[in-house]
Amino acid sequence: MSETSQGSAALGPIHGRPSFREQFDRSRFPEHGLGSDEVYELLHTGLMLDGRETLNLASFVTTWMEPQAEQLIHDSLRKNHIDHEEYPAASLVEEACVHMLGDLFHAPDPAKVVGVATIGSSEAIMLGLLAHKRAWRHRQLAAGRPADRPNVVFGAETHVVWDKFANYFDVEMRKIPMRPDRYVLSAADVEAQVDENTIAVGAVLGTTHIGEADPIEEINDLLVRIKAEKGWDIPLHVDGASGAFVAPFAEPDLRWDFRLEQVASINASGHKYGLVYPGVGWLIFRDASRLPEDLVFSVNYLGGAQPTYTFNFSRGSAMIQAQMYNFLRLGRDGYTAIVETMLANARHLNEALTASGRFEILNPGLAEPVVTFRIKDDPGFDVYHMSARLRENGWIVPAYSLPADAQDVHLMRVVVRLDLSRTMIEMLLRDLDHAWESLAAEQPTVRSAAKPDVWTAPDKAAAHAKARTGLRA
């Protein structure tokens, strides 16, 4: 019986109860519980302080799914996906998704690909690079060479998880910096960094910072030549967190995937342009030979022997089922229609910003539905002012600077997702215009750049958080 029945009626209306006039102690575990409706209302109203998901143009993560998909998610919430013996149908769905992605990514034989669902692309990248490190180690030892100095080569345009992998797993990070006028890798950059100890080269299909793609086919051709000339069989891992669910439908003839000889593994984020809520990612290997057997564990304490290659053991099954829902619901033609719409809306935004004469577009090629732009000239304010002013209208449009050696480039980014319609883009353009006009009239004082990053500057980030919230040490 609900607490709204006779027994709880004596407590009075929810908004007249002590919990709504007293601050609960966030540092202590509660001694006594509250009614379910009361707790829901406390948390529900508190979360209204967050931004609106659809207006959060900073996020690549999906913010809309069909009601039937949400019902399927609800139906699967209680299933622990690792319990393959108990939930065999759920585990077969994951396996089917892996092979379907192998087909989408043009594996030589989709039936022979191996892969795994992950919490997101960060876990997938970690697992993929770990497999390449172990395979490199096996090759080195078999050839009687030392295996104590592995390195991994990638560019500054990658997600921070690449840095984290190198740090966590004791691999030398050969990170190629950006340039003020170029924000992706080149094959020449890579050639200068690889050697016999390189476990893998990373290339990005749709970068977080700019929305461009590395020249993956050129890098592959370089690695093929190096293999022929020097005998170094260096695998290429494609970080397709954003682009792997865009390129197959927008540019099906673009060669970035397993059609290229050295592409050994690909990660993709199902919860980005795979159109699923967070969190689900995918790691796909070309075939079983790319995943060393000694990394795969077998457990039998759930009732039957089962292999496992993940960092997480227990995890929900819901988003994996939701991914299959989208595959079956949309198919190639459905995904193509949605991707084409998102790209068309991104192009419209690009063209309108360019036509204004106020902004410079940084990724006119649109490898993914992401628009990145900076202010031209000096109107007396910057992108941080613009971002803050747009926030007053509910829009969350991030402003940030690029990594070294392009740190003087300050820009804004709009991620165009499936729930951002042309009508909404016109409203965004209207609010951008109003923000520009008001800031031009005000000529505000200099505004500090983005808040310090908790990963790269933890001390500064902690100080910033204390100052912002008024906390005392």
Secondary structure, 3 states (H helix, E strand, C coil): CCCCCHHHHCCCCHHHCHHHCCCCCCCCCCCCCCCHHHHHHHHHHHHHHCCCCCCECCCCCCCCCCHHHHHHHHHHCCCECCCCCCCHHHHHHHHHHHHHHHHHCCCCCHHHCEEEEECCHHHHHHHHHHHHHHHHHHHHHHCCCCCCCCEEEEECCCCHHHHHHHHHCCCEEEEECCECCECCCCHHHHHCCCCCCEEEEEEEECCCCCCCECCHHHHHHHHHHHHHHHCCCCCEEEEECCHHHCHHHHCCCCCCCCCCCCEEEEEEECCCCCCCCCCCEEEEECCHHHCCHHHCEEECCCCCCEEECCCCCCCECHHHHHHHHHHHHHHHHHHHHHHHHHHHHHHHHHHHHHHHCCEEECCCCCCCCEEEEEECCCCCCCHHHHHHHHHCCCCECCEEECCCCCCCCEEEEEECCCCCCHHHHHHHHHHHHHHHHHHHHHCCCCCCCCCCCCCCCHHHHHHHHHHHHCCCC
